[in-house]
């Protein structure tokens, strides 16, 4: 089994997220970068159904794998799509390689798309050549050009071309082509990001906060995967002590996990509760958001005790995943005389919060903390990184700290350092 993960813009972060979350797959794998933007997971042995190639994947034998791969895609904020890589062939053999596989997998009328993962290529040529071969055998096929306004592949807009879940009545497939050593590497799209679902959770929630609640759903999802570190959502509790409008809580609920949250501002707590009610509106089981989210100063000595009381007798381990306050809004890069006014209050907030949790008894400490630290642009000189400023003090406080990645929109004045913290004693 060889799987390609086509990565989003932040490839470093997406790679770490995959390596943390792909443990749900039913095989042992080795990860390596196939090409820039494409991470490959390779198993040590083929799965049972793989010997029958595409026909095997479309059979009941692969049903559990199909479910696993869909579940994995839904968890990954940084992966655009997952591709099953099969063979390497010469460019003039692509249609003769593809047509027999389609014939063996289904006698239905196929819909085919062709996507080049690196640059452009004669996609239409390969699609029409395959259509001609199938027609000679009395089989029908419709070729769908996968192009956007710039002429680039836009396969994730064509979710009807995914193999998983496979529809034998109206089979659709996307062939992916990448450069190999001897020819072209060929693979089929298994899953793609559901952009509509992300947009709905970003802007369709009742209490979307364009001022202070701008943590994107994909980034929240990635942070959760990094915190889980190979565990399943149902195995770990999450606590967000700076929950805002509940982005982390909503995303963890979407992943099937249970999350608690608190915030200093009562209106934010109310917003989180309404968003959780919206998230669970179609669930049969009743949910009491007031049991999951409460008003609390995260730096208060009572904060850890309150959380432990709220989770009650649940003995599952827990992690903290949060984006604290990122400082006062900045209209532009900081000027020299503004730096201290921006960074000093943040230093106090972060250190007070982390000191509060370090004082907890060893058994009550979180397994890990995934925390966002802000980094602000400066008019002259290097950006001011809160994490760099606090690194030595974090060690003295009792934490090991690792900067996992940096996340920032191109025009953003304030970016995000994503940091993993663990108490030395754990």
C-alpha positions in Angstrom: 0.0 0.0 0.0 1.3 3.4 -1.0 -0.6 6.5 -0.1 0.1 10.0 -1.3 -1.0 12.9 0.9 -1.3 16.1 -1.1 -0.4 18.8 1.3 -1.8 22.3 1.8 0.3 25.5 2.0 1.9 24.7 5.4 3.7 21.5 4.4 5.8 21.3 7.6 2.7 21.4 9.8 0.7 19.1 7.5 3.4 16.4 7.6 3.6 16.4 11.4 -0.2 16.2 11.6 -0.4 13.2 9.3 2.3 11.4 11.2 0.4 12.0 14.4 -3.1 11.0 13.0 -2.3 8.2 10.5 -1.9 5.6 13.3 -5.6 4.8 12.7 -4.7 3.1 9.4 -4.7 -0.7 9.6 -1.1 -1.2 8.7 2.4 -0.1 9.7 3.9 2.6 7.5 7.0 4.5 6.7 6.7 8.2 5.8 8.8 10.1 3.3 8.5 13.1 1.0 7.8 11.9 -2.6 7.9 15.3 -4.1 7.5 18.8 -2.6 3.9 19.0 -1.4 3.4 15.2 -1.5 4.0 13.0 1.5 4.0 9.2 0.9 3.1 6.6 3.5 4.3 3.2 2.5 3.3 -0.1 4.2 5.6 -3.0 4.7 3.1 -5.5 3.1 0.1 -5.3 0.8 -3.4 -5.4 2.2 -5.5 -8.4 1.4 -7.6 -6.8 -1.4 -4.7 -5.1 -3.1 -3.8 -8.0 -5.3 -7.0 -7.4 -7.3 -6.0 -3.7 -7.8 -8.9 -1.4 -8.5 -11.4 -4.2 -8.6 -10.2 -5.2 -5.1 -10.7 -1.7 -3.7 -14.2 -1.6 -5.1 -15.1 -5.0 -3.5 -16.6 -5.6 0.0 -13.1 -6.7 1.1 -11.9 -3.1 1.2 -15.0 -1.7 3.0 -13.3 -1.2 6.3 -10.3 0.4 4.7 -12.6 2.8 2.8 -14.1 3.8 6.1 -10.7 4.3 7.7 -9.4 6.5 4.9 -12.5 8.7 4.9 -12.2 9.1 8.7 -8.6 10.0 8.4 -9.2 12.6 5.7 -12.0 14.2 7.7 -9.5 14.6 10.6 -6.7 16.2 8.6 -6.8 20.0 8.4 -3.6 20.2 6.3 -4.2 17.5 3.6 -6.0 18.5 0.4 -6.5 14.9 -0.8 -5.3 11.3 -0.3 -4.3 9.3 -3.4 -3.7 5.5 -3.7 -0.5 5.1 -5.8 -0.3 2.0 -7.9 2.2 1.9 -10.8 4.8 3.7 -12.8 4.4 3.6 -16.6 5.5 5.4 -19.7 3.4 8.3 -20.9 2.3 6.5 -24.0 1.0 3.6 -21.9 -1.3 5.4 -19.5 -4.5 4.7 -21.4 -3.7 1.0 -21.9 -2.9 0.8 -18.2 -6.1 2.5 -17.1 -8.7 1.0 -19.3 -8.4 -2.6 -18.1 -8.6 -1.5 -14.5 -11.9 0.3 -15.1 -13.3 -2.6 -17.0 -12.4 -5.1 -14.2 -13.8 -2.8 -11.4 -17.2 -2.0 -12.9 -19.3 -2.4 -16.0 -21.0 0.9 -15.3 -20.5 4.1 -17.2 -17.4 5.6 -15.7 -16.8 9.3 -15.1 -13.1 10.1 -15.4 -11.0 13.1 -14.4 -7.2 13.4 -14.8 -5.1 15.5 -12.5 -1.4 16.4 -12.7 0.1 16.9 -9.3 3.1 18.7 -10.6 2.5 21.4 -13.2 0.4 20.8 -16.2 0.1 18.0 -18.7 -2.0 16.6 -21.5 -4.8 15.4 -19.2 -7.5 15.6 -21.9 -5.4 13.4 -24.2 -5.1 10.6 -21.7 -8.8 10.9 -20.8 -10.0 10.7 -24.4 -7.6 7.9 -25.3 -9.0 5.8 -22.4 -12.5 6.7 -23.5 -11.7 5.4 -27.0 -10.3 2.1 -25.7 -13.4 1.5 -23.6 -15.7 2.3 -26.5 -14.1 -0.4 -28.6 -15.1 -2.8 -25.8 -18.7 -1.5 -25.8 -18.3 0.4 -22.5 -19.1 4.0 -22.0 -17.1 6.7 -20.2 -17.4 10.4 -19.7 -14.3 12.5 -19.4 -14.6 15.6 -17.1 -11.9 18.3 -17.5 -10.6 19.2 -14.0 -9.6 22.9 -14.6 -10.1 26.1 -12.7 -9.9 29.6 -14.1 -6.1 29.5 -14.0 -5.8 26.3 -15.9 -4.7 24.3 -12.9 -6.2 21.1 -11.5 -9.1 21.7 -9.2 -9.9 18.1 -8.3 -11.2 18.8 -4.8 -14.1 20.6 -6.5 -15.1 17.3 -8.1 -16.0 15.2 -5.1 -18.2 13.0 -7.3 -14.9 11.6 -8.7 -13.8 10.0 -5.5 -13.4 6.3 -5.0 -14.4 6.3 -1.4 -17.3 5.8 -0.9 -17.5 3.9 -4.2 -20.8 4.0 -6.1 -21.0 0.9 -8.4 -24.0 2.4 -10.2 -22.3 5.7 -11.1 -18.6 5.1 -10.7 -16.4 8.1 -10.7 -12.6 8.2 -10.6 -9.8 10.7 -10.7 -6.4 9.6 -12.1 -3.4 11.4 -10.5 -0.1 11.7 -12.3 3.2 12.6 -10.8 6.8 12.4 -12.2 8.7 9.2 -11.5 12.2 7.9 -12.3 11.3 5.9 -15.4 8.0 7.5 -16.4 4.8 8.7 -14.7 3.6 7.6 -11.3 -0.2 6.8 -11.4 -2.7 6.7 -8.6 -6.4 7.1 -7.8 -7.9 9.8 -5.6 -9.5 8.2 -2.5 -10.7 11.2 -0.6 -10.5 15.0 -0.7 -11.2 17.8 1.8 -14.8 18.7 2.2 -14.4 22.5 1.7 -18.2 23.0 2.1 -18.2 21.5 5.5 -15.2 23.6 6.6 -16.8 26.8 5.3 -20.0 25.9 7.2 -18.2 25.4 10.5 -16.2 28.6 9.9 -18.9 31.0 8.9 -22.1 29.1 9.4 -21.9 28.7 13.2 -24.4 30.9 15.1 -21.6 32.8 17.0 -18.9 33.4 14.4 -16.5 36.0 15.8 -14.6 38.1 13.2 -12.9 40.1 15.9 -11.3 37.7 18.3 -12.4 34.2 17.1 -10.4 33.9 13.9 -8.8 30.5 14.7 -9.5 28.7 11.4 -11.2 25.3 11.7 -8.4 23.5 9.8 -5.7 24.9 12.2 -7.8 23.9 15.2 -8.1 20.5 13.8 -4.4 20.2 13.2 -3.6 21.3 16.7 -5.9 18.6 18.1 -4.3 15.9 16.0 -0.8 17.0 17.3 -2.1 16.9 20.8 -3.6 13.5 20.4 -0.2 12.1 19.2 -1.5 8.8 17.9 -4.5 8.4 20.2 -8.1 8.3 19.0 -10.4 11.2 19.9 -12.6 8.9 22.1 -9.5 8.0 24.2 -8.5 11.5 25.2 -10.3 14.5 26.8 -9.5 18.0 25.6 -9.6 21.2 27.6 -9.4 24.7 26.1 -9.0 27.3 28.9 -9.2 30.2 26.4 -12.1 28.9 24.4 -13.5 32.1 22.9 -16.4 31.1 20.7 -15.6 27.4 21.0 -13.6 26.7 17.8 -11.5 24.0 19.4 -14.5 22.5 21.2 -16.6 22.3 18.0 -13.8 20.8 16.0 -13.1 18.1 18.6 -16.8 17.3 18.7 -16.7 16.9 14.9 -13.8 14.5 15.3 -15.9 12.4 17.8 -14.1 13.5 21.0 -15.3 15.2 24.2 -13.9 18.7 25.0 -14.3 21.2 27.9 -13.7 24.9 27.7 -13.6 28.0 29.8 -13.1 31.7 29.2 -12.7 34.8 31.3 -15.5 36.6 29.4 -19.0 35.4 30.1 -20.2 36.5 26.6 -17.6 34.2 25.1 -18.8 31.3 27.2 -22.3 31.9 26.1 -21.1 32.0 22.4 -19.3 28.6 22.9 -22.4 27.1 24.4 -24.6 28.2 21.5 -22.1 26.9 19.0 -22.0 23.5 20.7 -25.8 23.4 20.7 -25.7 24.0 17.0 -23.1 21.4 16.5 -25.2 18.8 18.3 -28.6 19.8 17.0 -29.0 16.6 15.0 -27.7 14.3 17.7 -30.2 12.0 19.4 -28.4 12.2 22.8 -29.1 15.3 24.8 -26.1 17.6 25.5 -25.8 20.2 28.3 -23.3 22.8 27.0 -23.3 24.5 30.5 -21.6 21.3 31.8 -18.9 21.6 29.2 -18.1 25.4 29.2 -17.9 27.8 32.1 -16.6 31.2 33.0 -13.1 31.1 34.5 -9.8 33.1 34.5 -7.3 30.6 33.1 -4.5 32.0 35.3 -6.6 31.6 38.5 -5.2 29.0 41.0 -8.7 27.5 41.0 -8.8 26.9 37.3 -7.2 23.4 37.3 -9.3 22.3 40.2 -12.5 23.5 38.5 -11.7 21.6 35.3 -11.0 18.4 37.2 -14.3 18.8 39.1 -16.1 19.4 35.8 -14.7 16.2 34.2 -15.7 14.3 37.3 -15.0 10.6 37.4 -13.9 10.4 33.8 -10.4 8.8 34.1 -9.3 9.3 30.5 -6.1 11.3 30.1 -6.5 14.9 28.9 -4.6 17.4 26.9 -4.8 21.2 26.7 -5.3 22.8 23.2 -5.7 26.5 23.1 -5.1 29.8 21.4 -4.8 32.4 24.2 -5.2 36.1 23.8 -2.8 37.2 21.0 -2.4 40.8 22.1 -4.1 44.0 21.2 -5.1 44.3 17.5 -2.4 45.8 15.3 -3.1 47.8 12.2 0.5 47.5 11.1 4.0 46.4 12.1 5.1 47.4 15.6 7.2 50.5 16.0 10.2 50.3 18.4 8.5 52.2 21.2 5.3 50.0 20.9 7.1 46.7 21.4 7.1 46.5 25.2 3.5 47.6 25.5 2.5 44.8 23.2 4.7 41.9 24.5 4.9 42.5 28.3 1.2 41.8 29.0 1.3 38.7 26.9 4.4 37.4 28.8 2.6 37.8 32.1 -0.5 36.0 30.8 1.3 33.0 29.4 3.6 32.6 32.3 0.9 32.9 34.9 -1.3 30.4 33.0 1.5 27.8 32.7 2.7 28.3 36.2 -0.8 27.6 37.5 -0.9 24.2 35.7 2.7 23.3 36.8 1.6 23.6 40.5 -0.9 20.7 40.0 -0.1 17.3 41.4 1.7 15.1 39.0 -1.2 12.8 38.3 -3.4 15.8 37.4 -1.1 17.3 34.8 -2.2 17.2 31.1 -0.4 14.7 28.8 0.6 17.6 26.7 -0.2 21.2 25.9 -0.5 22.5 22.3 -0.5 26.3 22.6 -0.3 29.1 20.1 2.2 31.9 20.8 1.9 35.1 18.8 4.7 36.6 16.7 4.3 40.2 15.5 6.0 42.0 12.6 8.2 45.0 13.4 8.8 48.0 11.2 12.5 47.6 11.5 14.2 44.3 12.4 13.1 40.8 13.0 9.6 39.9 14.2 9.0 39.8 17.9 8.3 36.1 18.9 6.7 35.6 22.3 7.8 32.0 22.3 11.5 33.0 21.7 11.2 35.6 24.5 9.8 33.0 26.9 11.8 29.9 25.9 14.3 30.0 28.8 11.7 30.9 31.4 9.5 27.9 30.2 12.4 25.6 30.9 13.0 27.0 34.4 9.2 26.7 35.1 9.5 22.9 34.4 8.4 22.6 30.8 10.1 21.1 27.7 9.0 23.3 24.7 9.1 22.5 21.0 8.0 24.9 18.3 6.2 22.6 15.8 5.5 25.1 13.1 4.6 28.7 12.2 1.2 29.6 10.7 0.4 33.0 9.2 -1.6 34.4 6.3 0.5 36.3 3.8 -0.8 39.8 4.8 -1.0 39.1 8.6 0.8 41.4 11.0 0.5 38.8 13.8 1.4 35.2 13.0 1.1 32.0 15.2 3.8 29.8 16.5 2.4 26.4 17.3 4.2 25.0 20.4 4.2 21.6 22.1 4.7 21.8 25.9 5.2 19.0 28.3 6.1 19.0 32.0 9.5 17.6 32.7 8.1 15.2 35.3 5.9 13.4 32.8 
